Amino acid sequence: MSITFLSAKLAPEAFTITTTPRAITIRAATTRARLYAAGWLLRHLDDLTLTAPAHITDAPAMAIRGTQIGYRAKNNSYDAWTVPMLTRRIEDFALLGGNRIQFVAPVSDDAATSPLSPLPATETLIAVAQATHRLGLDVALFYPLLRDYEKPGSADAEVADFTTLAAKLPALDALYIPGGDPGHTAPDRLFPLAQRIAGKLRQRFAKAEVLLSTQGFDAAGLDPFHVQLAKHPRWLTAIFVGPQTRDGIAEHRRRIAGRYPIETYPDTAHTMHAQFPIPDWHPAFALTEGREPVNPRPAATDRIFAHLAPQTRGFVSYSEGVNDDWNVTQWFRLGWNPATPASEVAQDYARMFVGDMAFAAVPLALESNWRGDPSANAGIDATLRLVGTIRPARWADWRIDLYRYRATYDALVRHRLIAAKAAQGEAFWTLRQAPATGAEPAAVAARFAYARPEPAIVAPLRADLTAIADRLWQRARMQLSVARHGASHWERGANLDRADIELNDRTVVEGEMAQALTRPDAAARLYAIGDPWRTRDMALYDDLGDPTAEPHLVRGPGFDADPQSMESAIDGVADHIPDQGWRMADLSYAEGLYETPMRLRYTGLERGRRYRLVARWAGEDYALPMRLTGNGVELHPFRPRHGDRETVETAIPQRLTAGGALTLEWHRPANIGGGGRGHQIAQTWLIPEPLVPESKAPGAEQ
């Protein structure tokens, strides 16, 4: 069958395809439109048989459909890619319907160079900009402003540096300047400086666009930003809305009110501490697979797109390498046609990149793996078996190994967690027997429980995971380990290094047992170690951050209504591990963003009893002050957290629980910017105080 390309008077991104038994004719007006037509054909080839109507005309729904490539040390793959590899990546994006490739300028908040990079950053930027331009796609640059512009001469130096960089580029169609993340330039300095840069940009590229974002600003910074917008600067093209933005997309639409087009900058790369955190993510996954794992999210991406896309002109997705390859693909397909179902995207992906249509079930299966407690989710094993049945075509690239890696990792976490929970359950049971059996025998039995060998299935899973990781390094330069593959940090996708961390409290419990055995009340202390829920005290307990163990947490609207979790509770995990002497329950926490408090709600309380709250302030290394209220009444004023783990006890006035219900809220100072995070509580115990006989109550007659 022959393929013929013909010119036609069509819109710049539209194409028509006519097929006969012997020939395919593509009509298009531009290079990019011809690429889109070629991509359409690839998505409709089954075993080299074209499944297509005799005639089709197609064009995209959204004007801007882009993604970011960061050739920088923090990236989990691209910093080790050659120019031919990057060029192939850009070609794939074009075949998927992309029209704008955004490169991170070599002025980011990052190391100046990556030790893995084949070429210097500026030299690579010039080469990939040329490749993008040659394909007829827009060349865009993400250019943060990182200097202190209150210092004399710093703005002049910035303009000079940008002018020098722009002079080296073969094309530049759009310049994206974030207000923050990174950067911290106040609007009264940001706008004049951006105007100067825009002038230099257009001296070389007359039609180039300039976009600003509201990222990083606190409330006091957002108002001046909108004051500047109200002046209608003619040099400004559009506003882009991304992570670390305290106003949601609806508020941006309201405040900008059509004065400028809006683009979104959706974070497709991350699972937590992110714009779209995984809802109710189990801490065993968060601790091991981390913030930047292989993360196909077909159902979630549909919801995120539906939330962000209306009344915008498009997007440039924020990526940190290849871990989010599925999500980037789905955004491209939705940007072309917002009605495209995830199942169709999966079939297209299978045809283009795998060569086995059985793959189409994999993305949704992997997304389902992350729902609930992995130790209770037998679907994880079924997903691994499904991935094992995939037979990729000989031409298939590294992508199939992405999903093999994730499926294997999920199964490894599941079976290690089953064993870890069983060991800890046995250990805690024996420690609670200490008053009857004696301290020494209880401690010996607990150590024995923790020392049980791992299940037989774990070793082969670990070996498979390492082998797949090494293949991904060889084929896609994916850096899944700091030591083996040269990753910049474990959080930057290098989760192979976390696959064997403890998933229970063995380290801290064994240390506490040794200490308890030196005390005369050793048996009682061992009992307390085995009863972290304080059941003897009749405590109402929450292990915040563990979605299976936080019954009193008020979750708010939830992901479907609030995919950015602006008004919903967020489960998170600190940047520590149990091996360092942290309890699992201290590592996980719940929090809210910006002015959304972290809430607990209790009902059915005894009306005549006093209660006290014991709260464990732990999580990430925030020292931001928090204020606690009960049913709207202040229980303590703003106070900072002291140390990385602090226990705070608060008496609850009896009048607050007289109605049988209590709502606790932790607040942080209002009007903050950045990511809006920081009020984090790891554990709580609401403990009923012993009833005091009337004759002994305060004020009673003696």
C-alpha positions in Angstrom: 0.0 0.0 0.0 1.4 3.4 -1.0 1.1 6.6 1.1 1.0 10.0 -0.6 1.1 13.4 1.0 -0.6 16.3 -0.7 -0.9 20.0 0.1 -4.3 21.3 0.8 -6.0 24.5 1.9 -6.9 23.4 5.4 -6.4 24.9 8.9 -2.8 24.7 10.0 -3.4 21.6 12.2 -6.1 19.9 10.3 -5.7 16.9 8.0 -7.8 14.6 5.8 -7.0 10.9 5.1 -8.5 9.0 2.2 -7.9 5.3 2.0 -8.4 2.7 -0.7 -7.4 -1.0 -0.8 -4.1 0.1 -2.5 -3.4 3.7 -1.4 -3.5 6.2 1.5 -3.7 9.9 0.6 -3.0 12.5 3.3 -3.8 16.1 2.7 -2.5 18.8 5.0 -1.2 22.4 4.9 1.7 22.2 7.3 4.5 19.9 8.5 2.9 19.5 11.9 -0.5 18.5 10.4 1.2 15.8 8.3 2.8 14.5 11.5 -0.6 14.4 13.2 -2.0 12.5 10.2 0.9 10.0 10.4 0.2 9.5 14.2 -3.5 8.9 13.4 -2.5 6.1 11.0 -0.2 4.5 13.5 -3.0 4.5 16.1 -5.3 2.7 13.7 -2.9 -0.1 12.6 -3.6 -3.6 13.9 -1.0 -6.0 12.9 -0.2 -3.8 9.9 -3.8 -3.8 8.9 -5.4 -0.3 8.8 -8.7 -0.1 10.5 -10.1 3.2 9.2 -13.0 4.7 7.3 -12.5 5.5 3.7 -12.4 9.2 4.4 -11.7 11.2 7.6 -11.1 14.8 8.4 -9.7 15.7 11.9 -8.4 18.8 13.8 -7.6 19.5 17.4 -9.9 21.0 20.0 -7.3 22.9 22.1 -4.9 25.5 20.7 -1.9 24.6 22.9 -0.9 21.0 23.5 2.5 20.8 25.0 4.8 19.1 27.5 8.1 20.0 29.2 11.5 18.4 28.7 14.0 19.2 31.4 17.6 18.5 30.5 18.8 19.0 34.1 20.3 17.0 37.0 16.9 16.6 38.8 15.3 14.9 35.8 14.9 11.1 36.2 16.0 10.3 32.6 16.4 13.2 30.1 19.6 14.5 31.5 21.3 11.3 30.3 19.8 11.3 26.8 21.6 12.1 23.6 20.3 14.5 21.0 19.0 11.7 18.8 17.1 10.2 21.7 15.6 13.5 22.6 14.7 14.1 18.9 12.9 10.8 18.8 11.0 11.7 21.9 9.8 15.0 20.3 8.8 13.1 17.2 6.7 10.8 19.4 5.0 13.8 21.0 4.2 15.2 17.6 2.7 11.9 16.5 0.5 12.0 19.6 -0.8 15.5 18.6 1.5 17.8 20.5 2.3 21.2 19.1 4.5 22.8 21.7 7.7 21.5 23.4 8.8 23.4 26.4 12.5 23.2 27.4 13.8 24.1 30.9 16.4 26.9 30.4 19.8 26.2 31.8 19.2 28.8 34.6 17.0 26.6 36.9 17.3 26.1 40.7 19.5 23.1 40.0 23.1 21.9 39.6 24.7 23.7 36.8 25.4 20.4 35.0 24.4 16.8 35.3 27.3 14.2 35.5 25.2 12.0 33.2 24.7 14.5 30.4 26.4 13.7 27.1 26.6 17.4 26.1 26.5 20.8 28.0 22.9 22.0 28.6 23.0 25.0 26.3 24.5 23.0 23.4 21.7 20.4 23.9 19.0 23.1 24.1 20.1 24.6 20.8 20.1 21.1 19.1 16.6 20.1 20.4 15.2 23.5 19.6 16.4 23.0 16.0 14.8 19.6 15.9 11.5 20.9 17.2 11.5 23.8 14.8 12.3 21.4 11.9 9.2 19.4 12.8 7.0 22.5 12.6 6.3 22.5 16.3 6.5 25.5 18.7 9.7 25.9 20.6 9.0 27.1 24.2 11.3 28.0 27.1 10.6 27.8 30.8 12.7 30.6 32.2 12.6 31.2 36.0 13.8 34.5 37.5 16.1 33.5 40.3 18.1 36.6 41.2 17.4 39.1 44.0 16.2 41.9 41.9 16.3 44.4 44.7 20.1 44.4 44.3 21.3 47.1 41.9 22.3 45.7 38.5 20.6 42.3 39.0 17.8 43.0 36.6 20.2 44.3 34.0 22.3 41.1 34.4 19.2 39.0 33.9 18.2 40.8 30.7 21.7 40.5 29.4 21.9 36.7 30.2 18.5 36.1 28.5 19.5 38.1 25.4 22.7 36.1 25.1 20.8 32.8 25.4 18.1 33.9 22.9 20.7 34.9 20.4 22.0 31.3 20.3 18.6 29.7 19.7 17.4 28.9 16.2 13.7 29.4 17.2 11.7 30.5 20.2 7.9 30.7 19.9 6.9 31.1 23.6 8.6 32.2 26.8 7.2 31.0 30.1 8.2 32.9 33.2 6.9 31.5 36.5 6.1 33.7 39.4 7.7 31.0 41.6 8.5 27.3 41.9 11.3 28.3 41.3 11.7 32.0 41.9 10.4 34.6 44.3 10.0 37.9 42.5 7.3 40.2 43.7 4.8 41.4 41.0 6.0 45.0 41.2 9.4 43.8 40.0 8.3 40.7 38.0 6.2 42.7 35.5 8.8 45.4 34.6 11.5 42.8 34.3 9.4 40.5 32.2 8.5 43.4 30.0 12.2 44.2 29.4 12.9 40.5 28.6 9.9 40.4 26.2 11.3 43.4 24.4 14.7 41.6 23.8 12.9 38.4 22.9 10.9 40.1 20.2 13.8 41.9 18.7 15.0 38.4 17.6 11.6 36.5 17.4 9.0 39.0 16.6 5.9 36.8 17.1 7.0 35.0 20.2 4.5 34.8 23.1 5.3 35.7 26.7 3.4 34.0 29.6 3.5 34.5 33.4 2.3 32.3 36.2 0.9 33.0 39.7 3.0 30.2 41.2 4.5 30.8 44.7 2.7 34.0 45.6 1.0 34.4 49.0 -2.3 36.4 49.2 -0.4 39.6 49.6 1.5 38.9 46.3 -1.5 37.7 44.3 -3.4 40.9 44.7 -0.6 43.1 43.3 -0.3 40.5 40.4 -3.9 41.1 39.5 -3.4 44.9 39.8 -0.6 44.6 37.2 -2.9 42.5 35.0 -5.6 45.2 35.2 -3.2 47.6 33.5 -3.5 45.4 30.4 0.2 45.0 29.5 0.4 44.6 25.7 3.6 42.6 25.8 1.9 39.8 27.8 0.2 37.0 25.9 -1.4 34.7 28.5 -1.3 33.4 32.1 -0.4 29.8 33.0 -1.6 28.1 36.1 0.5 25.4 37.7 1.6 23.8 41.0 2.1 25.9 44.1 -0.7 28.3 43.2 -3.0 29.2 46.1 -5.9 30.1 43.9 -7.6 27.3 42.0 -8.4 27.3 38.3 -12.0 28.6 38.9 -10.7 31.6 40.8 -8.2 32.3 38.1 -11.0 32.3 35.6 -13.1 34.6 37.7 -10.3 37.1 38.5 -8.8 37.2 35.0 -12.3 37.4 33.5 -11.2 36.9 29.9 -8.6 39.7 29.8 -5.9 37.1 28.9 -6.0 33.5 27.7 -5.3 30.9 30.4 -3.1 27.9 30.0 -2.6 25.1 32.6 0.7 23.6 33.7 -0.5 20.3 35.1 1.8 18.2 37.1 1.8 14.7 35.5 4.9 13.5 37.2 4.3 13.3 40.9 2.1 11.3 43.4 2.5 13.2 46.6 3.7 16.7 47.8 2.2 17.5 44.5 -0.5 19.4 42.6 -2.7 16.2 42.3 -1.7 13.8 45.1 -2.9 10.2 44.9 -6.0 10.1 47.1 -5.9 7.8 50.1 -2.5 6.5 49.1 -1.2 3.8 51.5 2.0 4.8 53.3 3.7 1.5 52.3 3.6 2.7 48.7 4.4 6.3 49.6 7.5 5.2 51.6 8.9 2.9 49.0 7.8 4.0 45.5 7.9 7.6 46.5 7.0 10.9 44.8 8.1 10.1 41.2 7.3 6.5 40.4 5.9 5.0 37.2 2.4 6.4 37.7 -0.3 5.7 35.0 -3.5 7.4 36.2 -6.1 7.0 33.4 -9.2 7.6 35.5 -7.6 10.3 37.6 -6.3 12.1 34.5 -9.8 12.2 33.0 -11.0 13.9 36.1 -8.1 16.3 36.4 -8.5 17.3 32.7 -12.2 17.9 33.1 -11.4 20.1 36.2 -8.7 22.2 34.6 -9.4 22.3 30.9 -12.7 24.3 30.5 -12.2 27.9 29.4 -8.5 27.5 28.8 -6.6 27.5 25.5 -4.6 24.4 26.4 -1.7 23.1 28.5 2.0 22.3 28.8 2.3 19.3 31.1 5.0 19.4 33.8 7.1 16.2 33.5 10.3 15.1 35.1 11.2 12.3 32.6 9.6 9.1 31.4 7.9 7.9 34.6 4.7 9.7 33.6 4.8 8.6 29.9 1.2 7.4 30.1 -0.2 10.6 31.7 1.6 12.8 29.1 0.2 10.7 26.3 -3.4 10.9 27.7 -3.1 14.7 28.1 -2.1 14.9 24.4 -5.0 12.8 23.3 -7.5 14.7 25.5 -6.1 18.0 24.2 -6.9 16.8 20.7 -10.3 15.5 21.6 -11.6 15.9 25.2 -14.2 13.2 24.6 -11.5 10.5 24.0 -12.1 7.7 26.6 -9.1 6.3 28.5 -9.8 2.9 27.1 -9.3 4.3 23.5 -6.0 6.0 24.6 -4.9 2.6 26.0 -5.6 0.8 22.8 -3.8 3.6 20.8 -0.8 3.3 23.2 -0.7 -0.5 22.8 -0.7 -0.2 19.0 2.0 2.5 18.8 4.4 1.5 21.5 3.9 -2.1 22.5 2.4 -4.2 19.7 0.2 -6.3 21.9 -3.4 -5.2 22.4 -3.6 -7.1 25.7 -1.6 -4.1 27.1 -4.7 -1.9 26.9 -5.9 -3.3 30.3 -2.6 -2.6 32.0 -2.8 1.2 32.8 -6.2 0.9 34.6 -5.0 -2.2 36.4 -2.0 -0.4 37.7 -4.1 2.5 38.9 -6.3 0.1 40.8 -3.2 -1.4 42.5 -2.9 1.8 44.5 -6.3 1.7 46.0 -6.5 0.5 49.6 -4.2 -1.6 51.7 -1.8 -3.5 49.4 -1.6 -6.4 51.8 -5.3 -6.9 51.3 -5.4 -6.2 47.5 -5.1 -9.5 45.7 -5.6 -7.6 42.4 -1.9 -6.6 42.6 -0.9 -10.2 42.0 -3.4 -10.4 39.1 -1.9 -7.2 37.6 1.6 -8.7 37.7 0.3 -11.9 35.9 -1.5 -9.7 33.3 1.7 -7.8 32.6 3.6 -11.1 32.4 1.3 -12.2 29.5 2.2 -9.2 27.3 4.2 -10.1 24.3 5.6 -6.9 22.9 6.5 -6.7 19.2 10.1 -6.9 18.1 10.0 -3.1 17.4 8.7 -2.2 20.9 10.8 0.2 22.9 11.5 0.7 26.6 7.9 1.5 27.5 6.8 -2.0 28.2 9.5 -2.3 30.9 8.0 0.8 32.6 4.9 -1.2 33.4 6.7 -4.4 34.2 8.7 -2.4 36.7 5.6 -0.9 38.4 3.7 -4.2 38.5 6.7 -6.0 40.0 7.3 -3.2 42.5 3.6 -3.2 43.6 3.8 -7.0 44.1 7.0 -6.7 46.1 5.5 -4.1 48.4 2.4 -6.2 48.9 4.2 -9.4 49.9 6.8 -7.6 52.1 3.9 -5.7 53.8 2.0 -8.9 54.5 5.0 -10.3 56.2 5.9 -7.1 58.0 2.3 -6.7 59.4 2.3 -10.4 60.5 5.6 -10.0 62.3 4.6 -6.9 64.1 1.2 -8.3 65.1 3.0 -11.3 66.7 5.6 -9.1 68.3 3.0 -6.7 69.8 0.9 -9.6 71.1 3.9 -11.1 72.9 4.8 -7.7 74.4 1.3 -7.3 75.8 1.7 -10.7 77.6 4.7 -9.4 79.5 2.9 -8.8 82.8 2.0 -12.5 82.8 5.0 -14.1 81.1 7.7 -11.8 82.4 9.7 -9.2 80.6 12.6 -11.2 79.3 10.6 -14.0 77.7 8.2 -11.4 76.1 11.1 -9.5 74.6 12.8 -12.7 73.3 9.5 -13.7 71.7 9.0 -10.3 70.1 12.6 -10.3 68.7 12.0 -13.8 67.3 8.8 -12.6 65.6 10.5 -9.7 63.9 13.4 -12.0 62.8 11.2 -14.4 60.8 12.6 -14.9 57.2 10.9 -13.1 54.4 8.4 -15.0 52.2 9.9 -17.1 49.4 8.2 -14.9 46.8 10.1 -11.8 47.8 13.6 -12.8 46.5 12.6 -13.5 42.9 10.5 -10.3 42.8 13.4 -8.3 44.0 15.7 -9.9 41.4 13.2 -9.2 38.6 12.8 -5.6 39.8 16.6 -5.0 39.7 16.9 -6.6 36.2 14.1 -4.5 34.8 15.6 -1.3 36.4 18.9 -2.1 34.7 17.2 -2.6 31.3 15.4 0.8 31.7 18.7 2.4 32.4 20.2 0.8 29.3 17.3 1.6 27.0 15.8 4.8 28.4 18.5 6.1 30.7 15.9 6.0 33.5 17.8 6.5 36.8 16.0 4.2 39.2 19.0 4.0 41.7 21.5 6.6 42.9 24.3 4.0 43.2 23.6 1.9 40.1 22.3 4.5 37.7 23.6 7.8 39.0 20.3 9.4 40.0 20.5 12.8 41.7 18.4 11.7 44.7 16.1 8.8 45.6 13.1 11.1 45.4 13.9 11.8 41.8 12.5 8.5 40.7 15.3 6.3 42.2 12.9 4.1 44.1 14.9 0.9 43.5 16.9 2.2 46.5 13.8 2.0 48.7 12.5 -1.4 47.8 13.9 -3.1 50.9 13.2 -0.5 53.6 11.4 -1.8 56.7 7.6 -1.7 56.6 7.0 -2.0 60.3 8.4 -0.6 63.6 11.1 -3.2 64.2 14.0 -0.7 64.6 12.3 1.5 67.1 10.6 -1.3 69.0 13.8 -3.3 69.5 15.5 -0.1 70.8 12.6 0.6 73.2 12.7 -3.0 74.4 16.3 -2.9 75.2 15.7 0.3 77.1 12.7 -1.1 78.9 14.6 -4.1 80.2 16.9 -1.9 82.2 14.0 -0.6 84.2 12.3 -2.1 87.3 8.9 -1.7 85.6 10.1 -3.5 82.5 6.9 -5.6 82.0 4.6 -2.6 82.1 6.8 -0.7 79.7 6.9 -3.6 77.3 3.1 -3.8 77.5 2.9 -0.1 76.5 5.3 -0.7 73.6 2.9 -3.4 72.4 -0.2 -1.2 72.8 0.5 1.9 70.6 -3.3 2.4 70.3 -3.6 2.9 74.1 -6.5 0.4 74.3 -6.1 0.2 78.1 -6.9 3.9 78.2 -10.0 3.4 76.0 -8.5 5.9 73.5 -10.2 6.9 70.3 -7.1 6.5 68.0 -6.2 7.7 64.6 -3.0 6.8 62.6 -3.3 9.9 60.4 -1.9 9.4 56.9 -2.9 5.7 56.8 -6.3 5.7 55.0 -7.2 2.4 56.6 -6.7 3.7 60.2 -8.0 7.3 60.4 -11.7 6.8 61.3 -12.2 10.4 62.6 -10.5 12.3 59.8 -12.8 14.6 57.9 -11.9 14.0 54.3 -13.8 16.9 52.7 -15.1 16.9 49.1 -12.6 14.2 47.9 -10.8 13.7 44.7 -13.7 13.7 42.2 -14.9 17.1 43.3 -11.5 18.5 44.4 -8.7 16.8 42.4 -6.1 19.4 43.7 -7.2 18.7 47.3 -7.6 22.4 48.0 -10.4 21.7 50.4 -9.8 18.0 51.1 -7.7 16.2 53.7 -4.4 14.9 52.2 -2.5 11.8 53.4 1.2 12.2 53.2 4.5 10.6 54.3 7.6 12.3 55.7 11.1 12.2 54.1 12.3 9.6 56.6 12.1 5.8 56.9 11.5 3.2 59.7 15.1 2.1 59.4 16.1 5.5 60.9 14.1 4.8 64.1 10.8 6.3 63.0 7.5 4.5 63.7 5.4 4.0 60.7 2.6 5.9 62.4 4.9 9.0 62.9 6.0 8.9 59.2 2.5 9.2 57.9 0.4 12.3 58.5 -2.7 14.1 57.4 -2.8 17.8 56.4 -4.8 20.5 54.6 -3.6 23.1 52.2 -3.5 26.9 52.7 -6.5 27.9 54.9 -8.1 24.4 54.9 -7.6 23.1 58.4 -6.8 19.5 59.3 -10.1 18.2 60.9 -11.1 15.3 63.1 -14.8 14.7 64.0 -15.9 12.6 67.0 -19.5 11.5 67.7 -21.0 9.4 70.4 -18.9 10.8 73.2 -19.9 10.3 76.8 -21.7 13.4 77.8 -20.6 13.4 81.4 -17.0 12.6 80.9 -13.9 14.7 80.5 -11.5 14.0 77.6 -7.9 14.9 76.9 -6.2 14.9 73.5 -2.8 13.5 72.9 -1.5 14.6 69.5 1.7 13.6 67.8 3.1 16.5 65.8 5.3 14.8 63.2 5.8 14.6 59.5 8.1 16.7 57.3 10.5 19.2 58.6 8.0 22.0 59.1 8.2 24.3 62.1 5.2 26.4 61.1 2.9 27.4 64.0 -0.5 25.7 64.4 -3.6 26.7 66.4 -6.0 24.1 67.7 -9.8 24.6 68.1 -12.5 22.4 69.4 -16.0 23.1 68.2 -14.7 26.5 67.2 -13.3 27.3 70.6 -9.5 27.9 70.8 -7.8 25.1 72.8 -4.3 26.5 72.3 -3.0 29.5 70.3 -0.5 29.4 67.5 2.6 27.5 68.5 5.5 26.0 66.5 6.4 22.3 66.5 9.5 21.6 68.5 11.7 19.0 66.9 10.8 16.5 64.2 8.4 14.6 66.5 6.6 16.2 69.4 3.7 15.0 71.6 1.3 17.7 72.6 -1.4 17.1 75.3 -4.5 19.3 75.6 -7.3 19.1 78.0 -10.8 19.3 76.4 -13.2 21.5 78.4 -16.2 19.3 79.4 -18.7 21.8 78.0 -17.3 21.1 74.4 -18.3 17.4 74.6 -21.5 17.9 76.5 -23.5 17.3 73.3 -21.6 14.1 72.5 -19.7 15.4 69.5 -16.4 17.2 69.0 -14.7 18.7 65.9 -11.0 19.4 66.3 -9.3 21.7 63.8 -5.6 22.5 63.4 -5.0 25.8 61.6 -1.8 27.4 60.3 -1.4 31.1 59.6 -3.6 32.5 56.9 -2.7 33.9 53.5 0.5 31.9 52.9 1.9 31.1 49.5 4.1 28.4 48.1 2.6 24.9 48.2 0.4 25.8 51.1 1.5 22.9 53.2 2.8 22.4 56.7 0.1 21.7 59.3 0.7 18.0 59.7 -0.5 15.7 62.5 0.7 12.1 62.6 -1.3 10.4 65.4 -4.0 11.3 67.9 -5.5 9.7 70.9 -8.7 11.2 72.4 -8.7 9.7 75.9 -11.6 9.6 78.3 -10.5 10.7 81.8 -11.5 8.5 84.7 -14.8 9.5 86.2 -14.4 11.3 89.6 -17.0 10.4 92.3 -19.1 13.3 93.3 -17.7 13.3 96.8 -14.2 13.8 95.4 -15.1 16.2 92.6 -13.6 19.7 92.9 -15.8 21.8 95.1 -17.6 18.9 96.7 -18.3 19.0 100.5 -15.7 17.2 102.6 
